[in-house]
Amino acid sequence: MKVLVVGSGAREHALCWKLAQSSKLTELHAAPGNIGMAEFATCHDKVQARDIDAITALAEKIGAELVIVGPEAPLVDGLSNRLKKHGIPCCGPSASGARLEGSKVYAKELMDRAQVPTARWEAFSDVQAALAAINRWRGPVVIKADGIAGGRGTFVCMTKVQAERALQALLVDSAFGVAGRRIVVEEFLQGIEASITVITDGEVVMPLHVVRSEKRRDHNDAGPNTDGMGAWLPVEELYEQQIEEAIDAGIKPALADYAQRGMNYVGVLYADVMFTKTGPKVLEYNCRFGDLEVQAMVRTMDDDLLDLLHRAAVGTLSEAEVSEPTCAAAAVTLVDATYPAFERTDTITPIAGLADAAELDDVEVFYGNVVATGKGKAKGIGATGGRVLTVTATADTVEAAAAKAQEAAALITFEGMHRREDIAANAGIFA
């Protein structure tokens, strides 16, 4: 099978790493790809992920038999629709399906319609109206940009001052442009937060491995929200019955709502779920693999991921099965010191220690915002800011995997590097 992976980050690097292990693979391509993905795939670095015309033309040119879309933006833009018009199977929802991630308000309205348990919420486009609601609620709130904000549009506000700053950033300063012109204010929930990922062909819903991640930038859950600073599995903090309840109450009703309206959802869907004392509640939906969750997940998968994703795309998922995780895994993200507030694009910072980290047993480093630097003996790899690398490790236990990932991460250095050293510190602790 000839496969095209769309994207250029650590998530797509991890997907390529896993897909390359499939006996069904004949050719692997990536657009635009990165230097880590180039080890497994032919990279088409002139083709950008959001250029739907160019992606479709490339898929036709190489004779792609499956396109796997990493980031959410191309799906929201309708890439899956375009590919399917050209008869190219795509593991990714249509533009209507991707609205679950493309608009927080749309997702919340669907949750209410499908009776999916979620946090109390209201939508606003006016600062004063939002402040009035926050004053009525009298407690911590979470404020989210309605549209796609690269994982940086969520503000956990424990005080009124923090809420005012978030509203200022979103509705007044337009920190996220069009994505933040409308916001969702929802109640702050406490419990165990986990990411539940499923793949579906429109009928069969197949759960993949459940992952927990650390979203806050700094130690002890401090600092701004991010796409994720670390992740681990298996999630022993949750019982199997709790996970099944979350899928039955939080994911299947959303997919059924689409089916009832004649818009079958096909591809990957993952839900951020808070397991509270009163049961699981969906925080939000994502229309693709999580950028961090999948880096840990693929390290524990014994199944042929290519086969699973192809079956989802062509409607034969009923003939497949997913095995339990083969081991424990942990992932640690290395980011630029300015992340997530600012992502520099004008400088390249040399990275040292990658070879040393890669030599450790059971360690894989997935590349995010990196570029090749120099030539010949001076050839190297440089960081371009934001989410630079994901260091993953496997072991018999989550604690051992996290320790190994931190050991490898400590060998890597670049100017302004930041990481959390307490990833998985709460593994095994019940709420």
Buried (B, 14 or more C-beta within 10 A) or exposed (E): BBBBBBBBBBBBBBBBBBBBEBEEBEBBBBBBBBBBBBEBBBBBEEBBBEBBEBBBEBBEEBEBBBBBBBBBBBBBBBBBBBBBEEEBBBBBBBBBBBBBBBBBBBBBEBBEEBEBBBBEBBBBEEBEBBBEBBEEBEEBBBBBBBBBBBBBBBBBBEEBEBBBBBBEBBBEEEBBEEBBBBBBBBBBBEBBBBBBBBBBBBEBBBBBBBBBBBBBBBBEBEBBBBBBBBBBBBBBBBEEEBBEBBBEBBBBBBBEBBBEEEBBBBBBBBBBBBBBEEBBBBBBBBBBBBBBBBBBBBBBBEBBBBBBBBBBBBBEBEEBEBEEBEBBBBBBBBBBEEBBEEBBEEEBBEBEBBEEBBEBEBBBBBBBBBEEBEEEEEEBBBBBBBBBBBBBBBBEBBBBBBBBBBBBBBBBBBEBBBBBEBBBBBBEEEE
